[in-house]
Amino acid sequence: MKLLLRILITALLVMAISYLMKGIVVDQFTTALTVAIVLGLLNFFVKPVLVLLTLPVTFFTLGLFLLVINAVIIMLCDHFVDGFDVSSFWTALFFSVILSLSQSLVYQLTGESK
């Protein structure tokens, strides 16, 4: 049940951010649900591999390269999900930062924990 709530919250945040931000297009709410699920799967399976492969760069940049990895994950999600469009790398970077911050805020307000 907790996982379904997190997916629903993420889908709502994706819809809200796409409405407020130029460069992000989400066709409908089912697309946002798909984006939330695909982002979860990419973060679970692909992100650890990318973090491990880029560990020296991440160490050298004091962790800032993780923002680039998050943007790459968003771009991969754009590639896999029809109806979800991200216009550029910078848009994906800002989207990932805003999504992460808003998820943290909503989860803190609702009492959710990781």
MARNU-326334 format. One record per residue: x, y, z of N, C-alpha, C in turn; chain; residue in three letters. Coordinates in nm, 2 decimals, padded with zeros to 4 digits. Layout:
SITE     npx     npy     npz    capx    capy    capz     cpx     cpy     cpz  kette  rest
SITE       X       Y       Z       X       Y       Z       X       Y       Z      A   ALA
...
end
This chain:
SITE     npx     npy     npz    capx    capy    capz     cpx     cpy     cpz  kette  rest
SITE   00.08  -00.12   00.00   00.00   00.00   00.00   00.09   00.13   00.00      A   MET
SITE   00.20   00.12   00.08   00.29   00.23   00.08   00.35   00.26  -00.05      A   LYS
SITE   00.38   00.16  -00.13   00.44   00.17  -00.26   00.34   00.24  -00.36      A   LEU
SITE   00.22   00.20  -00.35   00.11   00.26  -00.44   00.09   00.40  -00.40      A   LEU
SITE   00.10   00.44  -00.28   00.08   00.58  -00.24   00.20   00.66  -00.29      A   LEU
SITE   00.32   00.61  -00.28   00.44   00.68  -00.33   00.43   00.70  -00.48      A   ARG
SITE   00.38   00.60  -00.55   00.37   00.61  -00.70   00.27   00.72  -00.73      A   ILE
SITE   00.16   00.72  -00.66   00.05   00.81  -00.68   00.10   00.96  -00.65      A   LEU
SITE   00.17   00.97  -00.55   00.22   01.11  -00.51   00.32   01.15  -00.62      A   ILE
SITE   00.41   01.06  -00.66   00.51   01.10  -00.77   00.43   01.14  -00.89      A   THR
SITE   00.33   01.06  -00.93   00.25   01.09  -01.05   00.19   01.23  -01.04      A   ALA
SITE   00.13   01.26  -00.93   00.07   01.39  -00.91   00.17   01.50  -00.92      A   LEU
SITE   00.29   01.48  -00.86   00.40   01.58  -00.87   00.45   01.60  -01.01      A   LEU
SITE   00.46   01.49  -01.08   00.50   01.50  -01.22   00.40   01.58  -01.30      A   VAL
SITE   00.27   01.56  -01.28   00.17   01.64  -01.35   00.18   01.79  -01.31      A   MET
SITE   00.20   01.81  -01.18   00.20   01.95  -01.14   00.33   02.02  -01.19      A   ALA
SITE   00.44   01.96  -01.18   00.56   02.02  -01.23   00.56   02.04  -01.38      A   ILE
SITE   00.50   01.95  -01.46   00.49   01.96  -01.60   00.40   02.08  -01.64      A   SER
SITE   00.30   02.10  -01.56   00.21   02.21  -01.58   00.28   02.34  -01.55      A   TYR
SITE   00.36   02.35  -01.46   00.43   02.48  -01.42   00.56   02.50  -01.50      A   LEU
SITE   00.62   02.40  -01.55   00.75   02.41  -01.61   00.75   02.40  -01.76      A   MET
SITE   00.81   02.49  -01.83   00.82   02.48  -01.98   00.92   02.38  -02.01      A   LYS
SITE   00.90   02.30  -02.12   00.99   02.20  -02.16   00.96   02.06  -02.12      A   GLY
SITE   00.86   02.05  -02.03   00.81   01.91  -01.99   00.67   01.90  -02.03      A   ILE
SITE   00.64   01.79  -02.10   00.51   01.77  -02.15   00.46   01.63  -02.10      A   VAL
SITE   00.35   01.62  -02.04   00.29   01.50  -01.99   00.14   01.50  -02.05      A   VAL
SITE   00.11   01.40  -02.14  -00.02   01.40  -02.21  -00.14   01.39  -02.12      A   ASP
SITE  -00.13   01.29  -02.03  -00.25   01.27  -01.94  -00.20   01.20  -01.81      A   GLN
SITE  -00.29   01.18  -01.72  -00.25   01.13  -01.59  -00.20   00.99  -01.59      A   PHE
SITE  -00.25   00.91  -01.68  -00.20   00.77  -01.70  -00.06   00.77  -01.74      A   THR
SITE  -00.02   00.87  -01.82   00.12   00.89  -01.86   00.20   00.92  -01.74      A   THR
SITE   00.15   01.01  -01.66   00.23   01.05  -01.53   00.24   00.92  -01.44      A   ALA
SITE   00.14   00.84  -01.43   00.16   00.72  -01.36   00.26   00.63  -01.42      A   LEU
SITE   00.27   00.62  -01.55   00.37   00.54  -01.61   00.51   00.60  -01.59      A   THR
SITE   00.52   00.73  -01.59   00.65   00.80  -01.57   00.69   00.76  -01.42      A   VAL
SITE   00.60   00.77  -01.33   00.63   00.74  -01.19   00.69   00.60  -01.17      A   ALA
SITE   00.62   00.50  -01.24   00.66   00.36  -01.23   00.80   00.34  -01.30      A   ILE
SITE   00.81   00.40  -01.42   00.94   00.38  -01.49   01.05   00.45  -01.42      A   VAL
SITE   01.03   00.57  -01.36   01.13   00.63  -01.28   01.17   00.55  -01.16      A   LEU
SITE   01.08   00.49  -01.10   01.11   00.40  -00.99   01.19   00.28  -01.03      A   GLY
SITE   01.16   00.22  -01.14   01.24   00.11  -01.19   01.38   00.15  -01.24      A   LEU
SITE   01.39   00.26  -01.30   01.52   00.31  -01.35   01.61   00.34  -01.23      A   LEU
SITE   01.55   00.41  -01.13   01.62   00.44  -01.00   01.66   00.31  -00.93      A   ASN
SITE   01.59   00.21  -00.94   01.62   00.08  -00.87   01.73   00.00  -00.94      A   PHE
SITE   01.71  -00.01  -01.08   01.80  -00.09  -01.15   01.92  -00.02  -01.22      A   PHE
SITE   01.90   00.09  -01.28   02.00   00.16  -01.36   02.09   00.25  -01.28      A   VAL
SITE   02.03   00.33  -01.19   02.10   00.43  -01.12   02.22   00.38  -01.04      A   LYS
SITE   02.20   00.27  -00.96   02.32   00.21  -00.89   02.44   00.18  -00.98      A   PRO
SITE   02.41   00.13  -01.10   02.52   00.09  -01.19   02.59   00.22  -01.24      A   VAL
SITE   02.51   00.32  -01.27   02.56   00.45  -01.32   02.65   00.51  -01.21      A   LEU
SITE   02.59   00.51  -01.08   02.67   00.57  -00.97   02.80   00.49  -00.95      A   VAL
SITE   02.80   00.36  -00.96   02.92   00.28  -00.94   03.02   00.31  -01.05      A   LEU
SITE   02.97   00.32  -01.18   03.06   00.35  -01.29   03.12   00.49  -01.29      A   LEU
SITE   03.05   00.58  -01.23   03.10   00.72  -01.23   03.15   00.76  -01.09      A   THR
SITE   03.18   00.67  -01.01   03.23   00.70  -00.87   03.35   00.80  -00.87      A   LEU
SITE   03.45   00.78  -00.95   03.56   00.87  -00.95   03.52   01.02  -00.98      A   PRO
SITE   03.43   01.03  -01.08   03.39   01.16  -01.12   03.30   01.22  -01.01      A   VAL
SITE   03.22   01.14  -00.95   03.13   01.19  -00.84   03.21   01.23  -00.72      A   THR
SITE   03.32   01.16  -00.69   03.40   01.19  -00.58   03.48   01.32  -00.61      A   PHE
SITE   03.53   01.34  -00.74   03.60   01.46  -00.77   03.51   01.58  -00.77      A   PHE
SITE   03.39   01.57  -00.81   03.29   01.68  -00.81   03.22   01.70  -00.68      A   THR
SITE   03.26   01.63  -00.57   03.20   01.63  -00.44   03.05   01.60  -00.44      A   LEU
SITE   03.01   01.51  -00.53   02.87   01.46  -00.54   02.78   01.53  -00.63      A   GLY
SITE   02.83   01.64  -00.69   02.74   01.72  -00.78   02.71   01.64  -00.91      A   LEU
SITE   02.80   01.54  -00.94   02.77   01.46  -01.07   02.65   01.38  -01.05      A   PHE
SITE   02.60   01.35  -00.93   02.48   01.28  -00.91   02.36   01.35  -00.97      A   LEU
SITE   02.37   01.49  -00.97   02.26   01.56  -01.04   02.25   01.53  -01.19      A   LEU
SITE   02.37   01.51  -01.25   02.38   01.47  -01.39   02.32   01.33  -01.41      A   VAL
SITE   02.35   01.24  -01.32   02.30   01.11  -01.33   02.14   01.11  -01.32      A   ILE
SITE   02.09   01.19  -01.23   01.94   01.21  -01.22   01.88   01.26  -01.35      A   ASN
SITE   01.95   01.36  -01.41   01.90   01.41  -01.54   01.91   01.30  -01.65      A   ALA
SITE   02.01   01.22  -01.65   02.02   01.11  -01.74   01.90   01.01  -01.72      A   VAL
SITE   01.87   00.99  -01.60   01.76   00.90  -01.57   01.63   00.96  -01.62      A   ILE
SITE   01.61   01.09  -01.60   01.49   01.15  -01.66   01.49   01.14  -01.81      A   ILE
SITE   01.60   01.16  -01.87   01.61   01.15  -02.02   01.58   01.01  -02.07      A   MET
SITE   01.63   00.91  -01.99   01.59   00.77  -02.02   01.44   00.74  -02.01      A   LEU
SITE   01.38   00.80  -01.91   01.24   00.79  -01.89   01.16   00.85  -02.01      A   CYS
SITE   01.21   00.96  -02.05   01.16   01.03  -02.17   01.16   00.94  -02.29      A   ASP
SITE   01.27   00.87  -02.30   01.29   00.78  -02.42   01.19   00.66  -02.41      A   HIS
SITE   01.17   00.61  -02.29   01.09   00.49  -02.28   00.94   00.51  -02.27      A   PHE
SITE   00.89   00.63  -02.23   00.75   00.66  -02.21   00.70   00.75  -02.32      A   VAL
SITE   00.60   00.70  -02.39   00.53   00.78  -02.49   00.44   00.88  -02.42      A   ASP
SITE   00.43   01.00  -02.46   00.35   01.10  -02.40   00.42   01.18  -02.30      A   GLY
SITE   00.54   01.15  -02.27   00.63   01.22  -02.18   00.74   01.28  -02.26      A   PHE
SITE   00.76   01.41  -02.26   00.86   01.47  -02.34   00.94   01.57  -02.26      A   ASP
SITE   01.07   01.56  -02.27   01.16   01.65  -02.20   01.24   01.72  -02.31      A   VAL
SITE   01.24   01.85  -02.32   01.30   01.92  -02.43   01.45   01.92  -02.43      A   SER
SITE   01.52   01.93  -02.32   01.66   01.93  -02.32   01.72   01.87  -02.19      A   SER
SITE   01.85   01.86  -02.19   01.92   01.81  -02.07   01.90   01.90  -01.95      A   PHE
SITE   01.91   02.03  -01.98   01.90   02.13  -01.87   01.76   02.12  -01.81      A   TRP
SITE   01.66   02.10  -01.89   01.52   02.09  -01.84   01.51   01.97  -01.76      A   THR
SITE   01.57   01.86  -01.80   01.57   01.73  -01.72   01.64   01.75  -01.59      A   ALA
SITE   01.75   01.83  -01.59   01.82   01.85  -01.47   01.74   01.93  -01.37      A   LEU
SITE   01.67   02.04  -01.42   01.59   02.12  -01.33   01.47   02.04  -01.28      A   PHE
SITE   01.41   01.96  -01.37   01.29   01.88  -01.34   01.33   01.78  -01.23      A   PHE
SITE   01.45   01.71  -01.24   01.48   01.61  -01.14   01.51   01.68  -01.01      A   SER
SITE   01.57   01.80  -01.00   01.59   01.87  -00.88   01.46   01.91  -00.81      A   VAL
SITE   01.37   01.97  -00.89   01.24   02.01  -00.84   01.15   01.89  -00.79      A   ILE
SITE   01.16   01.78  -00.87   01.08   01.66  -00.83   01.14   01.60  -00.70      A   LEU
SITE   01.27   01.59  -00.69   01.33   01.54  -00.57   01.29   01.63  -00.44      A   SER
SITE   01.30   01.76  -00.46   01.27   01.85  -00.35   01.12   01.84  -00.31      A   LEU
SITE   01.04   01.84  -00.41   00.89   01.83  -00.38   00.85   01.70  -00.32      A   SER
SITE   00.92   01.59  -00.37   00.89   01.46  -00.31   00.93   01.46  -00.16      A   GLN
SITE   01.05   01.51  -00.13   01.09   01.52   00.00   01.00   01.60   00.09      A   SER
SITE   00.95   01.71   00.04   00.86   01.79   00.12   00.73   01.72   00.14      A   LEU
SITE   00.67   01.66   00.04   00.54   01.59   00.05   00.55   01.47   00.14      A   VAL
SITE   00.66   01.40   00.13   00.68   01.28   00.21   00.69   01.32   00.36      A   TYR
SITE   00.76   01.43   00.38   00.78   01.48   00.52   00.65   01.53   00.57      A   GLN
SITE   00.57   01.59   00.49   00.44   01.64   00.54   00.34   01.53   00.57      A   LEU
SITE   00.35   01.42   00.49   00.25   01.31   00.50   00.30   01.21   00.60      A   THR
SITE   00.42   01.22   00.65   00.48   01.13   00.75   00.54   01.00   00.68      A   GLY
SITE   00.55   01.00   00.55   00.61   00.89   00.48   00.76   00.89   00.51      A   GLU
SITE   00.82   00.78   00.51   00.97   00.77   00.52   01.02   00.67   00.42      A   SER
SITE   01.15   00.68   00.39   01.20   00.59   00.29   01.22   00.45   00.34      A   LYS
end
